[in-house]
């Protein structure tokens, strides 16, 4: 019985400390899920600054590219099912997420996007 109370006490102490998680001080610029049909894309206009993007997709993958970015992190990605990138936009720019076409016969992608600035 003492061990049950010890486990409960330890759990309560750990959860009371915050236990990590995401930083609430800077909310995401974008945090959403969308369905992209074959050959379509999403576009997000972003002000100058440094951005990180996390993207996951359901089927064959998507391509992520930046307009107005500088540095090696701003190169277009290969088609990928999960990726994280960081890019610095020296001017107002765009983040593009594309489901590449397969002659109009490809699968739709369910895409989760999270963009943070900082």
Beta strands, then each sheet from edge to edge (+ up, - down):
strand 1: 30-36
strand 2: 41-46
strand 3: 49-57
strand 4: 63-70
strand 5: 82-98
strand 6: 109-117
sheet 1: 1+ 6- 3+ 5- 2+
sheet 2: 1+ 6- 3+ 5- 4+
end
